[in-house]
Amino acid sequence: MIMRHRSRWLAAVSLAALSLAPSAASAETLAEAIAMAYASNPTLQAQRAQLRALDENWYQARAGYRPTLSVSGRATWSETTIPGTRPLVDVENNSGSAVLSLTQPVYSGGRVASAVSAAEADSLSGREGLRRVEAQVLGQVIQSYVDVRRDQEALRIRQTNVAVLQRQLDESRARFEVGEITRTDVAQSEARLAAAVALLNSAQATLATSRASYEAVVGQAPGTLAPEPPIGALLPASVEQAWDLAESGSPVVRAAEYAEQASRARIAGARAEQMPTIALQGQLGYSGLASPLHTDAYSRALSGSAVVSVPIFSGGQTLSRIRAATERNTVDRLGVENARRTVRQTITQSWSALQAARSNIEATDKQVRAARIAAEGVVQEQRVGLRTTIDVLNAEQELRAAELAQVSARRDEYVAAAGVLSQVGRLQVGYLVPEVPRYDPSANFRNLRVTWGWVPWEVPGSGLDGILVPKPAIIPDRPVPAAPSPPPVSPPEALPPAR
């Protein structure tokens, strides 16, 4: 009961905040379901937190440009016994000291700049990972939504089938009583009714499963769902255009490209280990007796130094790390090509499924119309003795099969369209529900640029340190060309009135 109230509260708050049409206890439209999942889905929320944690790597790498300040203190007591003296001589000594140390890196040979560039590329790759997870979640919302609608319609068809077969059985029994048909005809009607009841039970179980899947991804159980809106305007005009859009829009391809940039920066970081480093150091120290403590009697020492470190020989470790980083970059470069090929394959599969589903919609519409006419005709012919009971039962079965195929074809067409949008990088809330405020994945990264620990000489220091280090290249987005929407699909025709 607590979870039910909590989910309803989340739904009300989310939908009110998003300025969408109110819905009492469930997401009645697909837009509302998408908005609710976008605001509360735990998988999506966890991925956003993962990205914010990834952004901190950039902040940590950037700290290499900044000074470090430390303080240390020590109190020492010692007692020394000198043997061979009469009486024994014990010498006691105590001392105290405090040292304040400041170190400012000046030049790291590119080590810090490489780490910063790699961390920034990792963050950009993480943003594409967030886009990929968002597309997966929204794809699950769309699929669960249309699955519930399909299964609700399938349940209605099964219920209608049971009602029609029950009336057919009643008619068969009445005709058997007056001797018009045999016991065989009655048994055939009973068998078809029993099979229809079994299929009805299966349809109820399937709908319950679909509703559970919907609740898992959206956050609450579905109510009466409105027809899904058309998304054909977002689709590319051809599969070739889809391939072209995926080159710059697919989150899978873009994440692989940013990962390659990160590993390229790490090659520069490995090479920077051969370069000298320069740092400024300063110390302020006080020392004197720890007991009795008289700080005014402490001596003070102040020192400053410039430290230059030049690596000469590392036993081959630096060269090995360079070779390893180069090979990892080779893996990532090949990963970009592999991502392109995989996305191209997936787009082809989704596009083919979309075209097949559209053809199936047209075919099943014709099939339903013809099967309905045939079923009505067989019933009329049976009444004048031209058809048998089994003919009527077969005609009814063909009609229900055609209606179920019609419902499945419409569902498959919508899911395949969502699959194409996912691969080209357009299954995003900004395209599907533009009025929903979007999460900005770069906001946390921008907030880290000037925060606690920032120093004004950080920018010129980073410019000096990063002269030879490749910077991440932002991959631009390309707008989706306007594509004509496919003709709207007419809703399934209503079933004829009960006979």
SULPEGI-V918632 format. One record per run of one state. SS is the DSSP state (helix for helix, strand for strand, loop for the rest). FROM is the first residue (numbers start at 1). LEN is the number of residues. If there is no record, write none. Layout:
ss: (SS;SS)
from: (FROM;FROM)
len: (LEN;LEN)
This chain:
ss: (loop;helix;loop;helix;loop;helix;loop;strand;loop;strand;loop;helix;loop;helix;loop;helix;loop;helix;loop;helix;loop;strand;loop;helix;loop;strand;loop;helix;loop;helix;loop;helix;loop;helix;loop;helix;loop)
from: (1;2;18;30;41;42;66;68;83;89;108;111;178;183;219;232;235;239;250;251;273;277;289;295;298;299;310;317;384;389;425;429;433;443;448;458;466)
len: (1;16;12;11;1;24;2;15;6;19;3;67;5;36;13;3;4;11;1;22;4;12;6;3;1;11;7;67;5;36;4;4;10;5;10;8;34)
